[in-house]
Amino acid sequence: MSTATFAEGNLVPHQSLYAIPADTPEKKRLATQYLFKRALYGWNSAIPSVIDVSQLTNVLDVAAGTCAWTFDFASLPSVSERLAETADNRLHLYACDIETQFFPEKALTDQLGITIFQQDATAPFPEHLRGMFDLVHVSFLFLCLRKEGWQKAMAHCYDALKLGGILMIDEADPVVYSRLSSVPPEDASGHDLDKALSISGWVGKANRIYAGMGLANGFITDITYRLSSLLRTAGFEIEYTTRHVAPSGPLCRAILPAHVAAEFEEFTVTNMEFILKHLAASLLAVGKLCNPDGTAVETQEAMERMVADVAEGFREEGGVSIGRCVVARKA
């Protein structure tokens, strides 16, 4: 799912639950965003090595969006050889989302035998799908769910899995820092949002948009710190977890391998600018867009200047945010 979406209790009434139009450029952006995220974890495939593909028969991608993860998973030799109808130990792929507008052309999904269906992650799965899956993948719901929504989504994923089945989930926090040393440690209780929102300059403005969208909707803005606890409460056992730092702009060169930085540095800037532009417009429309000092941003022109300042900051100085991947097993 796009990082620029808000589903549960969205601020501004839209015909769609997505804040960004589901056109071809947006699908391409999401595809590149997925590749960047995978590069941050340092994986050579869609899954970490702790997941044994040979033990999987039914795999579900929840909040699948463009199905970038599903297609990447399907490209694994150990998976692709098992997708044909005539294959021994055939592997079946499924993908769902709350809306279907980002899904690929049916001809593409049919080639891999992917079963596509519409499903709200906070609603129970159909009876025939419960207890069916060996692996459920979930990604980027951090600007979609409140605490109760998270609890429901994790419970329904638990129900969809076989006993011993695996949930793989990766998420991010909508909080921006100007340097790596400012990021809270892994054992912190979370982010100091008061400080993040009130910092002067472009970083404070970025957080007034990014974290501000989460706060305005009642979403969890420190989900990377709470994810393991939520999963344990739902009945999962944590088998693997890792945190990554996602740099933007020049900080890509300081944090990432040179070839990764060269490929993605410009995208990290334009991607954040694009996301924040749409989130800022949504906040402005309901009078909830503010400056770091708490004063309201009231005009389109002021909003555009705010986003431009943030984009310049990302481009000239660079920023970082954090994400986390957890692999958990249904006990």
Helices and strands as residue ranges (DSSP letters): H 24-41, G 53-55, E 58-62, H 68-74, H 77-80, E 92-97, H 106-111, E 115-118, G 127-129, E 133-139, H 147-160, E 161-172, G 180-182, H 193-198, H 202-217, H 223-233, E 236-248, H 251-255, H 258-285, H 300-316, E 319-330
